[in-house]
Amino acid sequence: MKDLTVIMPVYNEAECIEGVARSWLGMLKSQGMSFTLLLINDGSRDGTRERLDHLAREAEISVVHKQNEGHGPTILGGYRQASKDSEWVFQVDSDDEIRASCFPALWAARIGQRYSASGRDASSLWGGGSFRAVRAGWCVYCAGREFSMSMCRSA
């Protein structure tokens, strides 16, 4: 089982996806963990597909091309796929709003975290999979900005 899967839904990001994905790839490699960067193309029509196919040559990058269904269903599909082989799952958008450099603080915050107070099985929220909601770094400060970020842990 891998330590982490980062789910990144992608839609019409041909201009920036290579830089964003390579930034995340480099940062994740520096963390000394086993991981997959899961790039899910939600039916892009601007050349994103070709750029993702080029990125898929990297061993740690997995690319899925699918018909456009929207952001929510794309993320849910990513959680279903990630639940099969990763202890932790993190989702970030492909527009680089949350920079890869912000992630190490959240990754460190996961240590000692427990399931949410309710301990509620969250698998129904993501259409299957074996996850429970977890509190891991609700707020992370990076470059003077506060981000609310969370990860999920396999049950």
N, C-alpha and C positions, 0 to 999 in steps of 0.2 A: 504494500500500500504506500502510495506517495504521501509526502507530508502535506502538500498543498496543490490545489488547482485554482488558478486565477481565470475566471470567466470574463471574457471581454466581447460583448455584443458589438457588431460592426455594421454600420449602414452608411454607404456613400461617403467613405472617409479616405478615398484614394490619395488625396493630397498629404495626409498626415499619418496614416496607419503604420507605415514602415518605421518612422521615427518613434512613434509611441510604443509600438510593440518591441522594438529593439531596446528602448529605454527600460521597459519592464523586464525584458529578458536579461539584460545586463545586471540590473539590481537583484533580481531573483537568484541569479547564479552567484552573486556575491554573498548571499545569505547562508550558503552551505546546506541547502535542503534539497530534497527531491521534489520536483514540481512539474506541472504542465501548465503552459499558457494556452488556454483554449480560446481561440478566436472564432466567433460564430458569425458568419456573413448572412445577414438577414435580407438577402435578395438585392444587394447593391447593384446599381446600373451605371457606375461611373469609373470602372477600371479597378475597383477595390478587389474584385475576385483575383485578378492577375497578380496584384501585389501580395495578397494573402497566400497564393500558391507559391510565390517566391519565398515568403517567410517560412512556409511549411517545410522547407529543407532543413531547418534547425530541428535537432532531435527533441528539444523540449517544447516545441510549438506544435499544437494540433489544430487543424483548420476544418471547420464544418461549413459547407455551403448549403443553404436552404432557401426555400421560397419565402418571400416577405410575409411575415405574420405580425410584426410589430415588436417593440422592445420587451414587453412583459412576457409573452410566450417564448421569445428567444432566450431570455434569462432563465425561465423555468426549465426549458430544455437543457440548458447548460448545467443547472443544478442536478437534474436527473442523471445526466451523463457523469458528472463529477462524483456523484455519490457512490459510484461503482469502485473507485480506486484511490480516493484521497481522504485523509483524515480531516483536513481543513479546506474550506472553500471560501474564496473572496471574489466579489464581483466588482468590476470597475468599468466605466464607459470608455470608449475609444477616442474621445475628444481631448484627452489629456488635461481635463479639469483637475483631476486628482493625479498629481505627478507620482511617478514611481518612487521618487525620493522620500515620499511621505509614508510609504508602506512599512519600512523597518520598525517604526515606532509602534504600529499596530501589531506587527508580528511579535514583537517583544512583549506587548501587553497581554497576549494570549496565555502566557505562562501562569499557571495557577487559576485560570478562569474555570468556572463551573457552568453547568447548564443554567439557563435563566431560572428565576425564582419559581416560575410556574412549572418548569420542567416539561412543558407541553411538547408533545411530539409534533414537529413542524412539517412532517412529510406531506401532510394533506395540503399545506400551503404551496408546495412545489410539485404537486402532482405525482408524488411517489418519491422514493429514495429514503435513505435512512439517516435523516438529520434531526437534530434537536436544536432549538434556538440557543444561542450562546452569547453571553456578554463578553466581548473582548475589545476593549478600547473604544468606548462609545464616542469619545471626542479625541481627535488627534490634531495637534497643532503643527503646521508646516508652513514655512515661509510667511509667518505672521497671520495666517488664516486658520480658522477652526473648521475642521471637517468632521461630520458624523460618519463614522465608518464602523462596520461590524463584519464579523466572519461567522460562519457556521461550522460546527464540528459534527463529524459522523457520530451516530448513536452507538 
